[in-house]
């Protein structure tokens, strides 16, 4: 028989967490997510943080900081890590069809918009 895991929550902590702005929560999620992704790649390759540090010409404590979510990664740093590891850390969503505009504009709408731009009021016709 398996034991059920029980999680306890402190109401004060929950209240304080609710006051944290969404962008700060998202920022922390991304920082930790990048660290987890790097760790996942290292494990798959059989590398240690020391191996990554050596390959990047960095000191191991800096890599450790990255992995712990305490580093604000630049795009340049991520690109260097990806080049050293030979795998993507971040993926940019691409649409299957090119986005050409927000909606299709009919010829009638185009004329209307053009006339409005030129100051045509439409009165007198």
C-alpha positions, 0 to 999 in steps of 0.5 A: 500500500502506497502512502499518500503525499500530503502537502501543507500550506501556510495561509500567510505564505499563500497570501504573500504569494498571491501579491507577487506580480504575475511578471515576477512569477513568470520571470522566476519560472523561466529562470528555473526552467532554463536551469532545468533544461540545461541540467536535463541536457547535461544528464543525457550527455553524461556531463557534469556542471564542471564539464560544461564550465570547462567547455565554456571557459567558465568557473564551476560556481558560475554554472552552479548559479545558472543551474540554481535559477539565480542567473538572469540569462541573456540571449547571447549566453543562451546561444553560447550554451546551446552551441556548446551543448549542441541542443536548443534550450529555448524554442521559438514558436513558429506558425505554419502559415506566414502571418500577413495581417490581422484580417483580410481586407476587402476592396470595399473596406480598402476604399473606405479606409483610403477615403477616410485617410484622405479626409473624404466625409462621404457627404453629398453623394 
